[in-house]
Amino acid sequence: MAQIGSFALILALALSGYSFLFGLLALFLPGAISARLGETARRAGIATFALVLLAAVVLVTAAFQDDFSIAYIFHHSNRDLPIPYKFAVLWSGQEGSLLFWSMLLATYGLVLRLRHKTDERLFAYASVIIAAVQVFFLLLLNFAARPFGLMQGSLPPDGSGLNPLLQYPEMVIHPPMLYLGYVGFTVPFAFALGALIMRYPGEKWIHITRRWTMVTWGFLTCGVFLGAHWAYSVLGWGGYWGWDPVENASLMPWLTGTAFLHSVMMQEKRGMLKVWNMWLIFATFMLSIFGTFLTRSGVVSSVHAFAQSSIGDWFVAFLALIFATCVFFYVKNRSHLRSEHKLEALVSRESSFLFNNLLLLVACFTVLWGTLFPVLSEWVQGTKVTVGPPFFNRVNVPVALLLLLLTAVGPLLAWRKTSVESLKRNFQWPTAGALGVGILLMVTPASWGGPFGMRPWRDVSALYALMTIMLSVLVALTVASEFVRGGRVISRHTGQGLLASMVHLCHRNTRRYGGYIVHFGVIVIMIGFAGAAFNQDKEQEMGYGDKMNIGAYTLLCKSYTQDDKPNYGSEWAVMEVYKDGKQIDTLYPERRFYKASQQTATMVANRSTAKEDLYVVYEGLNQDTGRPIIKVHLNPLVMWIWVGVWMMIAGTVIALIPNAVPVRVTAPARVQTVPAGAGD
């Protein structure tokens, strides 16, 4: 099987190279020769997909067959590994994940090449650029990170096992979603670079790539938050985001991609920010490659990263080549990117998009600087100086608050210029509602727990939390006012009820109102983030019958025991949960020891409600007393984060749906009355 996979990758490299070289040649040849050569290049790209898919299927099949003669299968699988995680073997290691990346890229390329008649010239440029990126990854797979390398010596009886941290249901979904986002940004990058090279007239390339970009952004959003949920559920530290370098690597292209999705609207509506948009999509693609570099080079330490290897040098060279190519064609054709209009007023829809872009880029640069600072400090001083969450929070929390304010203000601003009277009229009630919620949170008793009873003058984290919730309410009310205002207009013309009119409003402009739903999801997530200011935790050694009190809860250790399964052994406790003297739940925190890899992993027991999470971790036995050590976190509003993510996904899906045809209402025919005696 290894020979089949290796041959498929070699042939895929040859065909991808053909697709790139002869596709490029076809762009400069005249007439019929160009068309025939371009068609063969397109078909070579399609055949590349089939071969890379074959290689991936061979690797997964080898995992299911426990073929430990393949070194990659030996290092990342074992006989007792459950079936779902056999699929995860494909992306659990460096070589397999690069093969998975190449397969997804070939899939995106397949879809693009099948749709080439949309605009044959532009699609031909994009196809050549995608083939060039594919050549790079296939070179890696054939020469630097070979997934079908064979074991030396006698065949081992069993494998080393999958990393325990990956043996969790979400890890069958999280990496594919993240990679679909990373890889997917190659497509809008290819269209943007192709449009710049050929000096493509108008904004059609943006219309073509809008759905590609939104789908890719949606996948990356799912990947980022699935990773956060995995960290929350598996790592057992009570949090969901620790500003880990690899977490940061996924956040940076998300930030620039979000900026791009907002600012392209200015280019479509007003012919502005053309240079910004071009470099935003260039930066998003390069940051996606940079994130892949971080996980594989060993330059940063992370629980998410692969082992250190020399493969990082390949990525550095590739990033340098991409940057040089982008700079060259930008300098050569920058006159093509002149704006058609200028910013006319500070208080306008255009200025809100511009400030939104600036804030997202400030956040991205802060994350990039903090991620690379240990590496840079070691190069300059010879000593690695790390920066932790306080650095990232100090900059990004105020930036996030300003972004929330813009999210509230932006939808109510007019293009070109907004009058002061309009601002007062639109923001009067939303502002009053936000202030009312803030006052309510401050005057309620602190004994209610969570974000209630805030005293922002005593604690800066409480101040930030209060501002976050108030601004989130402001956004929610402005978004709601947009739906209600538009729904009333349709209701007057059609006679439908207000709710039906708002649904019809979404159908008529799915992009706009789907975007508002995404914004609503964002503010729900931000409210969830605000709850972190009120987290509590407590650690205690607990034997039979021991109790622990935290917040309004009492935990009783009913028993603790051990179990043994083919893939792992485990220690776990039975914890009864009481509130107001009544038992409300039973939790089973667990710690597993995986036999093949000789590593441990935590299985958190979590009771989640809209108000708070009761998060219980089994940290292991005290070797002196033989009793378990239990750590409990009480985390308010965490569920809001995951609900907000679903809202963002729903809004993205709605924005992708084509607009409905406006309902035409036929006015009743007027009956003309003839005055009496008129015919006399």
Secondary structure, 3 states (H helix, E strand, C coil): CHHHHHHHHHHHHHHHHHHHHHHHHHCCCCHHHHHHHHHHHHHHHHHHHHHHHHHHHHHHHHHHCCCCCEHHHHHHCCCCCCHHHHHHHHHHCHHHHHHHHHHHHHHHHHHHHHCHHHCHHHHHHHHHHHHHHHHHHHHHHHHHCCCCCECCCCCCCCCCCCCHHHCCHHHHCHHHHHHHHHHHCHHHHHHHHHHHHCCCCCCHHHHHHHHHHHHHHHHHHHHHHHHHHHHHHHCCCCCCCCCCHHHHHHHHHHHHHHHHHHHHHHHHHHCCCHHHHHHHHHHHHHHHHHHHHHHHHCCCCCCCCCCCCCHHHHHHHHHHHHHHHHHHHHHHHHHHHCCCCCCCCCCCHHHHHHHHHHHHHHHHHHHHHHHHHHHHHHHHHCCCCCCCHHHHHHHHHHHHHHHHHHHHHHHHCCCCCCCHHHHHHHHHHHHHHHHHHHHHHHHCCHHHCCCCCCCCCCCHHHHHHHHHHHHHHHHHHHHHHHHHHHHHHHHHHHCCCHHHHHHHHHHHCHHHHHHHHHHHHHHHHHHHHHHHHHCEEEEEECCCCCEEEECCEEEEEEEEEEEECCCEEEEEEEEEEEECCEEEEEECCEEEEECCCCEEEEECEEEECCCEEEEEEEEEECCCCCCEEEEEEEEECHHHHHHHHHHHHHHHHHHHCCCCCCCCCCCCCCCCCCCCCCCC
